[in-house]
Amino acid sequence: MMKKNIFALMMLLIFGAIGVSAQMQEPVKWKFEIKEINQFEVQVVAIATIEDGWKTYGLNVPEGGPVATEFTFEDMVNAKELKKPVEVIKPTVKHDEVFDMEVPYFKHEAKLSHNVRITKRPATVKGYLTFMCCDNETCLPPTDVEFEFQVK
């Protein structure tokens, strides 16, 4: 019994330390905007600022590569996801040494958008963006960044 408690405590300390160190590094910062296309459609725009030496990945990453950037919409009111997300700034596609494959990635800046149909006003557009970032030596775990907008 005592060995199990000590093992559980050690695992908690190890994973806690990993979590704290991962949280301290934030090489990619996202901000979100909403743009009105017309009375029935809005566009969620995600803009990333990426520190030198780091990159984040595009929307269409090959199987077996890093985690692709992805929009997820949930708990929306009077709104529905429309079309597919778009890379407003086109990613660079090159051989990635970490994954040993051709992957689309962004350095310095990324800009993505996703259209949403407004079925009735007021509406709530809500969800999160999942992304992964790497430098030439390491990758941080995939991260979710939440967004929410009220469309009146």
C-alpha positions in Angstrom: 0.0 0.0 0.0 2.8 2.4 1.0 4.7 1.6 -2.3 1.6 2.5 -4.4 1.2 5.8 -2.5 4.8 6.7 -3.0 4.6 5.7 -6.7 1.4 7.8 -7.2 3.0 10.8 -5.5 6.2 10.5 -7.6 4.1 10.3 -10.8 2.1 13.3 -9.7 5.2 15.3 -9.0 6.8 14.3 -12.4 3.7 15.1 -14.5 3.1 18.3 -12.5 6.6 19.5 -13.2 6.2 18.7 -16.9 2.9 20.6 -17.0 4.4 23.7 -15.3 7.4 23.8 -17.6 5.1 23.4 -20.7 2.8 26.2 -19.5 5.8 28.6 -19.0 6.7 28.3 -22.7 4.2 30.1 -25.0 6.0 30.6 -28.3 2.8 31.0 -30.3 0.2 33.6 -29.2 -3.3 33.7 -30.8 -5.8 36.4 -31.1 -9.3 36.1 -32.6 -11.5 38.6 -34.5 -14.9 38.3 -36.1 -15.8 40.0 -39.4 -19.3 40.4 -40.8 -19.6 39.1 -44.3 -23.3 39.8 -44.6 -26.4 39.6 -42.3 -26.3 35.7 -42.5 -22.6 35.1 -42.4 -19.6 36.0 -40.2 -15.9 35.0 -40.4 -13.8 34.0 -37.4 -10.2 35.1 -38.0 -7.4 33.6 -36.0 -4.1 35.4 -36.0 -0.9 33.9 -34.5 2.3 35.6 -33.6 5.1 33.1 -33.6 8.4 33.6 -31.8 11.7 33.3 -33.8 12.9 29.7 -34.1 9.4 28.2 -33.7 6.7 27.1 -36.2 3.1 26.0 -36.1 1.4 23.8 -38.6 -1.1 24.3 -41.4 -4.6 23.0 -41.7 -3.7 20.1 -44.0 -0.9 18.1 -42.5 -0.2 14.6 -43.9 -0.9 11.5 -41.8 1.9 10.7 -39.4 3.0 14.3 -39.1 2.5 16.9 -36.5 -0.9 17.9 -35.3 -2.6 20.1 -37.8 -4.2 23.4 -36.8 -8.0 22.9 -36.5 -11.1 24.9 -35.7 -13.7 23.2 -33.5 -17.1 24.9 -32.9 -19.3 24.0 -30.0 -22.1 25.3 -27.8 -23.0 27.8 -30.6 -26.4 29.5 -30.4 -28.2 30.5 -33.7 -25.0 29.7 -35.7 -23.6 26.8 -37.7 -20.1 26.1 -39.1 -20.0 26.8 -42.8 -17.5 25.6 -45.5 -14.0 24.7 -44.5 -11.4 26.8 -42.8 -9.0 28.7 -45.0 -5.3 29.7 -44.6 -5.4 33.4 -45.3 -1.6 33.5 -45.2 -0.3 30.5 -47.2 2.0 28.2 -45.2 5.5 27.2 -46.4 5.7 23.6 -47.4 9.1 22.0 -46.8 10.8 18.9 -45.4 10.5 19.0 -41.6 13.5 17.3 -40.0 11.6 16.5 -36.8 8.9 14.5 -38.6 11.0 13.6 -41.7 8.3 14.5 -44.1 6.9 17.4 -46.2 4.6 19.6 -44.0 2.9 22.9 -44.2 4.0 25.3 -41.5 4.0 29.0 -40.5 6.9 31.0 -39.1 6.5 34.4 -37.5 2.8 34.8 -38.4 -0.2 32.7 -39.3 -3.7 33.8 -40.3 -6.6 31.4 -40.7 -10.3 32.0 -41.1 -13.5 30.0 -40.9 -17.0 31.1 -41.9 -20.1 30.7 -39.8 -23.7 30.9 -40.8 -25.9 33.0 -38.6 -29.4 31.5 -38.5 -30.9 34.1 -36.1 -29.7 37.2 -34.2 -28.5 37.4 -31.5 -26.1 34.5 -32.0 -23.1 33.1 -30.1 -20.1 31.9 -32.1 -18.0 29.8 -29.8 -15.3 27.2 -30.0 -11.5 26.6 -29.9 -8.5 26.3 -32.1 -6.1 23.4 -31.6 -2.5 23.8 -32.7 0.9 22.4 -32.2 4.3 24.1 -32.3 7.9 23.0 -32.6 11.4 24.4 -32.9 14.3 22.4 -34.3 14.7 20.3 -31.2 11.4 19.9 -29.5 7.6 20.1 -29.8 5.1 21.3 -27.3 2.0 19.3 -26.8 -1.1 20.3 -28.8 -2.9 23.2 -27.2 -6.5 24.5 -27.4 -7.2 28.2 -27.4 -10.8 29.2 -26.8 -12.8 32.0 -28.6 -16.3 33.3 -28.2 -18.2 36.1 -29.9 -21.7 37.6 -29.6 -23.2 38.5 -32.9 -26.1 41.0 -32.4 
